């Protein structure tokens, strides 16, 4: 069965049919970074993360990015030394995060 076509009772709790179809549409994930590349709100997000997320001195610093998309927020934090956990409804989005991690030689 195609993962995007599920009966209503098979959808995760709290996830509407529309959200599920959006989250499982591979073309959305494949074009996500290009579509939002010049969004000023995303630039602001990056500035806020840089300003407020600091590595701990006493052990590993973990970040769980819920609804991570293609890793727009998580990848820069991992590049700075954080340990990251990517969570998303979209399998394709998670595959893209993994590709970025491999390309950047990230853990």
N, C-alpha and C positions, 0 to 999 in steps of 0.2 A: 504494500500500500504506500502510495506517495505520502511523504511526511506532511505535505501541506493540506492534504484532503483527509480530514478526520471528522468523525461524527461529533456532535456537540458534547456528548458525554466523555469523549476522549481528550478534549482540550484541557490544558492545565487550569486549575482553579483560578478564577479571576481574570482569565485571558479571553477576550471576546473573539469572535470569528474574524472580524476585520483585522485586529491586531495580529492574530495567528497568521493570516494570509500575508500580511505585510512582513512579518518576521521571517517567514519561510520562503519569501520571494527572492531567489538568488540574484536576480537582476538589480534589486534594490541594494543588496550588499556590494555587488560588483561595481556599481556606480556611485556609492556613498561618498568616498573620499573626494572624487572629482566634483561632485555636486556641491559639497560643503567646503571645498578648499579655500575659498575666500570669504567665509562667513566671519564677520567681525566678532560675533558672540563667541565663537570658538577660540579666537585670539584672546579674548577676555578670560575664558575658562583656563587657558594655559597660564596666564599671568596669575590668576588666583591660586592655582595649584602650586606654582613655583613659590609664591609668597607664603602659603600656609602649610605646605607639606614639607616636613624636615625629617631627615634620617635620624633615627635614635642612636644614642651613643652606647647603649647597653645591650644591643642585640639586633637581630634583623627587624627591619621595618616592612610590614606587610600592607598592601593595599588591595582590597577587593573592589573591583569595578563592576557593579551590578547594572546590566544593560550597557555593556561596554561597546557595543557596535563593533567598529573595526579597530578599536584600541586607541582612538584619538587622544584620550586622556591618560590611559594606562601606559602606553609605550614610552612616552617621555619620562614618566616616573620611574619605570624600570631602567631606562637609560641612565637615570641619576643614581641608581643603586638600590631602589626599592625592590622587594619581591612582590610579584603581582599575581592576582587571581582574576581571570577574565570569565564573566558570566553573561550569557545572552541567550534569548530564545532562538536566535538565528544560528543554525549550524554553519552557514556560509560566512557569517560575520566572524564567528570563532575561528574558522579556517583562515580568514584573512589576518586576524590577529596573530595566529601561529606563523603564517608566512612572514609577517613583519618581524616577528621575534627571531626567526631563522635568518632572515636577511640582515638584521642588525646584530647577529651573534649574541642575542640576549638569552638569559636563562629561561 
